[in-house]
Amino acid sequence: MDEGEVQELFRSGQIDRRTFLRLMAGLASGSALAAMGVACAPTEAPQATEAPQATKAVVPTPTSVPATPAPQFPSGELIVAQSAGIDTMDVQTSLSGIMMVGHMIESVSQRLHTGELVPHLAHTWENVDEVTWLLHLQEGVEFHNGEKFNADVLDYNFKRFADPATGAPTGGERFTRYFKSCEVVDEYTVKWTTQIPLGPIVEFTPENFRIMSPKAIAELGDDVVNVAVGTGAFKFVEWTPGEKLVMEANEDYWMGPPKLASVVLRPIVEDATRIVELKTGRVDVIDQVPVGRIPELEDAGGIQILRAPMEMSAYIELNCFREPFNNVKVRQAMNYAIDREAIVQYIMMGAGEPQVGYLTSAHEGYDPDLKPYPYDPDKARSLLEQAGYPNGFKFTLSGPNNRYFKDQATLEAIASQLEAIGVTAELNLLDWGAYIGEFIQKPPVFDAGLIGYGDQGSAFVSMSMCVYSKGEGAGWYGYENPEWDALYEEALATFDNEERDLKVRQLRQILYDEAPFIYVAETQVIYAVRDSVHDFYPHPNGRFWLREGEGCYKA
């Protein structure tokens, strides 16, 4: 059975969503995932035999493939118009270039469109004891400059990433908080020692931790920010910041050559311009499709809309350091006061679903039986009265303007709905740069602020940033619960996948009940592609990998 047959069974209602996900995950990974490692041949896609539990996600419908003569590969040029540009070719220090530069510079693991995170350059992760791991590396892998990939290379990259002087946003102290050391065991084996027991180690390995060529770094010097040399399916050709990035097929790629001969990324910030470029055929793929423009694109002909549920959701984080949000009844009242169905239908134009607590179905510990807070203004008013606020209160609701999908309109709707229970929310909207600078200040300066979490694909990473009080992460707003912290530490040190998933479900239930956030809506990743593009799969984190499966191609 192939993916097309599975998708047809799902669309026709012959299998349910859970069976669909299980079958797709099996097709994508090659076999069922188990404990903590996988085995795969260096010339084939990684085949999971033992690996940490993969994160779950609803599978987007890929481009249908009409019956056409098979083209010769690699062939064709794919032009992608992306709403954000690339800041640097040094992917370890990048904030906005991980997806495209990641096609040239790879990682020890790889995320698939199903949401799975599977071993990649490290084909097996062997758990020796609570803090010791052996990473067994792919053999026969070479960088684009001919340098061999081996244990010495991985060790070099580990130390570079851990060095604060490198300036990696998820490296330095943030990395060494969990990862203690790397030692070369033999040519294709390294030993990683962690600071604490770390069951979900693959999920905790930062996305920026990608394997760069030590030889290229030495030869390029300061120019390492302008040229990418990796082991990936595509090789660097040229980069003009703000204009285009050009890559060509690596025909010696260790997993087999990609089907595309070349890929061009064009950063185009304006939605309207991206849409015109797609409709006129000057680009093949666009991201961040505005929901209101979807009918126009569908009517244009020759264009398909591809969607995936987004694993990052924006929440309103409540400052639990301050009154009244240090009172759980007040926080619960705020959640009962929100009409999520109306926000999804009228503000988001149906491109989403009501949020069910913290994190999404794409993350560990998802409970399909848990339902969103119901819209119940009477219960909200009763809770406020029990908390000592019968006449409501005033607070400032802060957020970015045009960072998240329909963020300003959503905040305005929430402020209006809170008025119905006597709570006045004064809006404070800022540009993203100014907003995030204030949001992360310690102690927090906002009463409440809109912020997105979950795009790392791991519940643990997100919870460590904003919920785990001992970590005092960048997004921690004063929620403190010793019971929750202890369970988090216990789950983090749990190596059995099923047992850990149950603990994460408990953690998410506590956050649902104690409501340190106002839960609003889960949104969607929306791409538009021309009909000539095949096997293009948007990921729940908004990204894509053009070598996934048999590889994206044009025909």
Order of alpha helices (4+ residues) and beta strands (2+ residues): alpha-alpha-beta-alpha-beta-beta-beta-beta-alpha-alpha-beta-beta-alpha-alpha-beta-beta-beta-alpha-beta-alpha-beta-beta-alpha-beta-alpha-beta-alpha-beta-alpha-beta-alpha-alpha-alpha-beta-beta-beta-beta
